[in-house]
């Protein structure tokens, strides 16, 4: 039997506000346990929440960016459940009247096709604290620094059909919230977490299968692996005569498997009711108009501009616009050198390779955009060849200065004197007289392969400094003359 995977994602994006959603406590990551929890966060009797206006602004920005309906009147509710890291006994969230309604996000798949993923809603809520299970000798500790941190929960429609599509969607959300500046997207610190609702059904069946929810997956790689494992588990279970039960599961990356956590609760299990401590939030149309006018250029628009303005391929434009920092760096390089294609090749090639090797983000690059642009200028004006440029790039990355300073200090300037190149080629050909005879006695097909040998010998003799174009042109004349 052929099976179809159905996936819906719930992404929790931590909003980059300086204080919590209902209190003045700081939201700084990594503080000593329980040093950023006020009486409001602790749920002490008599305390009242005050809504953070900045969190509302950020939620509206997101809604506008996904072309969603923004509720002019939205309501906070109490989601009641008991857990040790939830001191109030309920989570203040939104249920029936979320701030952001239906919208969509287009994702680009590996084959270049674009798919539209529906977004059901995005609502504001507070985060819970954190249970700590190490170093407490059989007991658990509770850190309430995170309690009350503002979250935007982004709920997709069940439009995703594979783990790769799911990763593409999460990456698109990740890029969007970072472009907007509403979330730093640091998955390692829990700033962006994903719950994956996964089910399978026979291909062609309209009715959805029973879903399992994989909670709190915090990396693109783990999202893909967790979904693939869960899909395989459900298919094997059904084909062996079993039934998938609706439940919450956890993904264990060490064992590459999901395991049952608890049965999945329904909305009515939480006994939602409007929060009596918070008035409905009324959003004026003029406020949304101001936000819409101030929206930055978003990934889809930037990608289209890179294609039209710079003549880049869809793939190159997609890679370079994937993050705001990458796009800004590329544009700074292009401005410095005036050659978009060379700038794209170096940013996506040597620079990205260096950053991956060193585990750095592009904003931490040891080679500035101005330095890279300056080096590309030296390639364009034939001061250095592409091969020598790689040596210059390595020297810049090691902190040895600008391209011009490195070329001068290391004597790397390309040889473009035709007379000097001809003399060097005569010496190369004299030293390889036998191969020259073989070349001249060969047919066209064999000559093509042998020509590369002579070019290699010439570049070796010039220590890579001879202009490759001139070497090719002059060498061809001498061999066939």
C-alpha positions in Angstrom: 0.0 0.0 0.0 1.2 3.5 -0.7 1.0 6.0 2.1 0.8 9.7 2.3 2.2 11.8 5.1 0.2 14.7 6.6 2.0 17.2 8.7 1.0 20.3 10.6 3.5 22.4 12.6 3.2 24.5 15.7 6.2 26.8 16.0 6.8 28.8 19.2 8.9 31.9 18.5 10.2 33.8 21.5 9.6 37.5 20.9 12.7 39.7 21.3 11.2 42.0 23.8 13.3 43.4 26.7 10.8 42.4 29.3 8.2 39.6 29.7 4.7 39.6 28.3 2.9 40.5 31.6 5.7 41.8 33.9 8.8 44.0 33.8 11.1 41.1 34.4 14.1 40.7 32.0 14.2 38.0 29.3 18.0 37.7 29.0 19.1 34.1 28.3 21.5 32.4 30.6 20.9 34.3 33.8 21.3 32.6 37.2 18.2 30.5 38.0 15.3 32.4 39.4 17.0 35.8 39.2 14.5 37.1 36.5 11.2 36.1 38.1 8.9 38.8 39.6 5.9 38.3 41.9 3.7 38.4 38.8 5.8 35.6 37.2 5.6 33.6 40.4 1.8 33.8 40.4 1.6 35.4 43.9 -1.9 36.3 45.1 -2.9 39.9 44.5 -0.6 40.5 41.5 -2.1 41.6 38.2 -0.6 41.2 34.7 0.1 44.2 32.5 0.3 43.4 28.7 3.5 44.3 27.0 2.6 46.5 24.0 5.8 45.6 22.2 4.7 41.9 22.1 1.4 43.0 20.5 3.3 45.1 17.9 5.6 42.2 17.0 2.6 39.8 16.6 0.9 42.3 14.3 4.1 42.7 12.2 4.2 38.9 11.7 0.5 38.9 10.7 1.0 41.6 8.1 4.1 39.7 6.7 2.1 36.6 6.1 -0.9 38.5 4.6 -3.1 37.4 7.5 -6.2 38.7 9.1 -5.4 40.8 12.2 -8.2 40.6 14.8 -9.3 44.1 15.7 -10.4 42.6 19.0 -8.5 39.7 20.5 -8.9 38.1 23.9 -6.5 36.4 26.3 -7.7 33.1 28.0 -6.5 30.9 30.8 -5.3 27.5 29.8 -5.6 25.4 32.9 -3.2 22.6 33.7 -0.9 21.7 36.6 2.8 21.3 36.1 5.6 22.2 38.5 7.2 24.9 36.2 3.8 26.6 35.8 3.4 28.4 39.2 0.0 30.0 38.5 -1.6 26.6 37.6 -2.6 28.0 34.3 -1.0 29.5 31.2 -2.2 32.9 29.9 -2.7 32.3 26.1 -5.3 32.9 23.4 -7.9 30.5 22.2 -11.1 31.6 20.5 -9.9 35.1 19.6 -6.2 35.0 18.5 -4.5 38.2 17.4 -3.5 36.8 14.0 -5.9 34.8 11.9 -5.6 32.9 8.6 -2.5 33.7 6.4 0.0 31.9 4.3 3.7 31.4 3.6 5.2 30.3 0.3 8.2 27.9 0.5 10.7 26.9 -2.2 11.3 23.2 -2.5 14.5 21.4 -3.5 13.4 21.1 -7.1 12.8 24.8 -7.3 9.0 24.6 -7.2 7.0 27.0 -4.9 4.4 25.6 -2.5 1.9 27.6 -0.4 1.5 26.6 3.2 -1.6 27.9 4.9 -1.2 29.3 8.4 -4.3 28.8 10.6 -3.5 31.3 13.3 -0.7 32.9 15.4 -1.4 33.8 19.0 0.4 35.4 21.9 1.0 33.4 25.1 3.5 33.2 28.0 6.2 30.6 28.3 6.4 28.3 31.3 9.5 27.9 33.5 12.0 25.1 33.2 12.4 21.8 35.2 16.0 20.9 35.9 16.8 17.3 36.5 20.6 17.3 37.0 22.6 17.8 40.2 19.6 17.5 42.5 20.2 14.0 43.8 17.0 12.4 42.6 14.9 15.6 42.8 14.1 18.2 40.3 14.8 21.9 40.5 12.6 24.6 39.0 14.0 27.7 37.2 11.3 30.3 36.6 13.4 32.8 34.6 11.6 31.7 31.5 8.1 31.9 33.0 6.2 34.7 31.4 8.6 35.1 28.4 6.4 36.2 25.4 5.8 33.6 22.7 4.1 33.8 19.4 2.7 30.3 18.6 2.4 29.9 14.8 0.0 27.1 13.8 0.1 25.8 10.2 -2.6 24.1 8.2 -2.0 20.3 7.6 -0.6 21.2 4.2 2.9 19.7 4.6 3.5 16.3 2.9 7.1 15.4 3.8 9.9 16.0 6.3 11.8 18.0 3.7 8.8 20.3 3.2 8.5 20.7 6.9 12.1 21.8 7.2 11.7 24.2 4.3 8.6 25.7 6.1 10.4 26.1 9.4 13.4 27.6 7.7 11.1 30.1 5.9 9.4 31.0 9.3 12.9 31.3 10.9 14.1 33.6 8.1 10.9 35.7 8.3 10.9 36.4 12.1 14.6 37.3 11.9 14.0 39.7 8.9 11.3 41.3 11.0 13.5 41.5 14.0 10.9 40.0 16.3 12.8 36.8 17.2 16.5 36.0 17.2 15.7 32.5 16.0 18.4 30.9 18.2 17.1 27.3 18.3 19.9 26.1 20.5 18.7 28.5 23.2 15.1 27.6 22.7 14.1 30.9 21.0 12.4 28.9 18.2 10.9 25.5 18.9 8.6 23.3 16.9 5.9 20.8 17.7 5.3 18.4 14.8 1.8 16.9 14.3 2.3 13.8 12.1 -0.1 11.3 10.7 -0.3 8.9 7.7 -3.2 7.8 5.4 -3.5 5.6 2.4 -2.7 7.5 -0.8 -5.9 8.9 -2.2 -7.9 8.9 1.1 -9.5 12.2 2.0 -9.9 11.6 5.7 -6.9 12.3 7.9 -5.2 9.6 10.0 -4.7 9.7 13.7 -1.9 12.1 14.6 0.8 12.1 17.1 2.5 15.3 18.3 6.3 15.4 18.7 7.0 18.1 21.2 9.8 20.7 21.3 12.1 19.8 18.5 14.8 22.5 18.3 16.9 22.0 15.2 16.2 21.7 11.5 18.1 18.4 11.3 16.1 16.9 14.3 12.8 18.0 12.8 13.5 16.0 9.6 14.8 13.0 11.5 12.0 13.0 14.0 9.3 13.2 11.4 10.8 10.5 9.2 11.1 8.2 12.2 7.5 8.9 13.3 6.1 8.3 9.8 7.9 4.9 9.6 6.7 4.0 13.1 3.1 4.7 12.2 3.2 2.9 8.8 4.8 -0.2 10.4 2.3 -0.1 13.3 -0.7 0.0 11.0 0.6 -2.6 8.5 1.2 -5.0 11.5 -2.5 -4.6 12.4 -2.1 -2.0 15.2 -3.7 1.4 15.5 -2.0 4.8 16.0 -3.2 6.5 19.2 -3.4 10.3 19.6 -0.6 11.2 21.9 2.3 13.5 22.7 5.7 12.0 21.9 9.3 13.1 22.5 12.2 12.7 20.0 15.4 11.2 21.3 18.2 12.3 19.0 20.7 9.9 20.6 18.6 6.9 19.7 16.9 8.5 16.7 13.5 7.5 17.8 10.3 9.0 19.3 8.8 7.7 22.5 5.4 8.2 24.1 5.1 11.0 26.7 1.4 11.3 27.4 -2.0 10.9 25.8 -2.9 14.0 23.7 -5.2 16.4 25.5 -8.1 18.1 23.7 -8.8 21.8 24.0 -11.7 21.1 26.5 -9.3 19.3 28.8 -7.6 22.6 29.5 -10.9 24.3 30.6 -10.1 27.5 28.6 -12.0 30.6 29.7 -11.4 34.4 29.2 -8.8 35.8 31.5 -10.6 38.0 34.0 -7.4 40.0 34.7 -6.8 41.2 31.1 -9.1 43.4 29.0 -9.7 42.5 25.3 -7.0 44.0 23.1 -8.4 46.4 20.6 -6.1 47.1 17.6 -6.8 50.3 15.6 -6.6 50.3 11.8 -4.2 53.3 11.9 -1.8 51.3 14.0 -1.7 48.5 11.4 -1.3 51.0 8.6 1.8 52.5 10.3 3.3 49.0 10.8 2.6 48.0 7.2 4.4 51.1 5.9 7.4 50.3 8.1 7.8 46.6 7.2 11.3 45.8 5.9 11.9 44.1 2.5 11.0 40.5 3.2 12.7 37.3 1.9 10.4 36.7 -1.1 10.7 40.4 -2.3 14.5 40.4 -1.7 14.9 37.2 -3.7 12.9 38.6 -6.6 14.9 41.8 -6.5 18.2 39.9 -6.5 17.1 38.1 -9.6 15.9 41.2 -11.5 18.5 43.7 -10.3 21.6 41.5 -10.3 20.6 38.8 -12.8 21.2 36.0 -10.3 19.6 32.6 -10.7 16.6 31.7 -8.5 18.8 29.3 -6.6 21.6 31.9 -5.9 19.0 34.5 -5.0 17.3 32.1 -2.6 20.5 31.2 -0.8 21.7 34.8 -0.5 18.3 36.1 0.8 17.9 33.2 3.3 18.9 35.5 6.1 19.0 39.3 6.5 22.6 39.2 7.5 23.7 37.1 4.5 21.7 39.4 2.1 23.2 42.6 3.6 26.8 41.1 3.4 26.3 40.1 -0.3 25.0 43.6 -1.2 27.9 45.2 0.6 30.3 43.0 -1.4 28.5 43.8 -4.7 28.6 47.5 -3.9 32.4 47.3 -3.3 33.2 45.4 -6.5 30.4 46.1 -8.9 30.1 42.4 -10.0 27.1 40.6 -8.6 27.9 37.2 -10.1 31.5 37.2 -8.7 30.2 38.5 -5.4 27.6 35.7 -5.2 30.1 33.0 -6.1 32.6 34.1 -3.4 30.0 34.6 -0.7 28.3 31.3 -1.4 31.6 29.5 -2.0 34.9 30.3 -0.2 33.2 32.5 2.5 30.4 30.0 3.4 33.0 27.2 3.4 35.2 29.2 5.9 32.2 30.0 8.1 31.0 26.4 8.2 34.5 25.2 9.0 35.0 27.7 11.8 31.4 27.4 13.1 30.7 31.1 12.6 27.7 33.2 11.7 28.2 35.6 8.8 28.1 38.6 11.1 31.2 37.1 12.8 33.1 36.7 9.5 36.9 37.4 9.8 36.7 38.8 6.3 34.6 42.0 6.0 32.4 42.6 3.0 34.6 45.6 2.0 37.7 43.3 2.1 36.1 40.7 0.0 34.8 43.3 -2.5 38.3 44.8 -2.7 39.8 41.4 -3.5 37.3 40.8 -6.2 38.3 44.1 -7.8 41.8 42.8 -8.1 40.5 39.7 -9.9 38.5 41.8 -12.3 41.4 44.1 -13.2 43.7 41.0 -13.7 46.0 42.0 -10.8 45.5 38.4 -9.5 44.1 35.2 -10.9 41.2 33.2 -9.4 43.8 30.7 -8.0 45.9 33.4 -6.4 42.7 35.0 -5.0 42.1 31.9 -2.9 45.6 32.4 -1.3 44.8 36.1 -0.7 41.4 35.2 0.8 43.1 32.8 3.3 45.5 35.5 4.2 42.7 38.0 4.8 40.9 35.4 7.0 44.0 35.0 9.0 44.0 38.7 9.7 46.9 39.7 7.4 45.2 42.9 6.1 43.5 44.0 2.9 43.9 42.3 -0.5 46.1 45.0 -1.8 48.4 44.8 1.2 48.7 41.0 0.9 49.3 41.1 -2.8 52.1 43.6 -2.4 53.8 42.0 0.6 53.7 38.5 -0.8 54.5 39.5 -4.4 51.4 37.8 -5.8 50.7 40.2 -8.6 49.7 38.4 -11.8 52.2 38.4 -14.7 50.5 40.0 -17.8 53.6 40.9 -19.8 53.2 38.9 -23.0 57.0 38.8 -23.6 57.7 37.3 -20.2 54.9 34.8 -20.6 56.2 33.8 -24.1 59.7 33.3 -22.8 58.4 31.1 -19.9 56.3 29.0 -22.4 59.3 28.5 -24.6 61.2 27.0 -21.7 58.2 24.8 -20.7 57.9 23.5 -24.3 61.6 22.8 -24.6 61.6 20.9 -21.3 58.7 18.7 -22.6 59.8 18.2 -26.3 58.5 14.6 -26.4 55.0 15.6 -25.2 55.0 18.5 -27.8 55.7 15.9 -30.6 52.9 13.7 -29.3 50.5 16.6 -29.2 51.2 17.6 -32.8 50.9 14.0 -34.0 47.5 13.5 -32.2 44.0 14.0 -33.4 41.7 16.8 -32.0 40.2 14.7 -29.2 43.5 13.7 -27.7 44.9 17.2 -28.1 42.2 18.6 -25.9 43.3 16.3 -23.0 47.0 17.0 -23.6 46.6 20.7 -23.7 45.7 20.8 -20.0 49.1 19.2 -19.2 50.9 22.1 -20.9 48.7 24.7 -19.1 49.5 23.0 -15.8 53.2 23.0 -16.4 53.1 26.7 -17.4 51.2 27.7 -14.3 53.6 25.7 -12.2 56.6 27.4 -13.8 55.0 30.8 -13.1 54.1 29.8 -9.6 50.5 30.5 -10.5 51.2 34.2 -11.4 50.8 34.0 -15.1 47.5 35.3 -16.5 45.6 32.1 -17.4 43.9 33.6 -20.4 47.1 34.8 -21.9 48.8 31.4 -21.2 46.0 29.6 -23.0 46.1 31.9 -26.0 49.8 32.0 -26.5 50.3 28.3 -25.8 47.8 27.4 -28.4 49.6 29.5 -31.0 53.0 27.9 -30.1 51.8 24.3 -30.1 49.9 24.6 -33.4 52.4 27.0 -35.1 
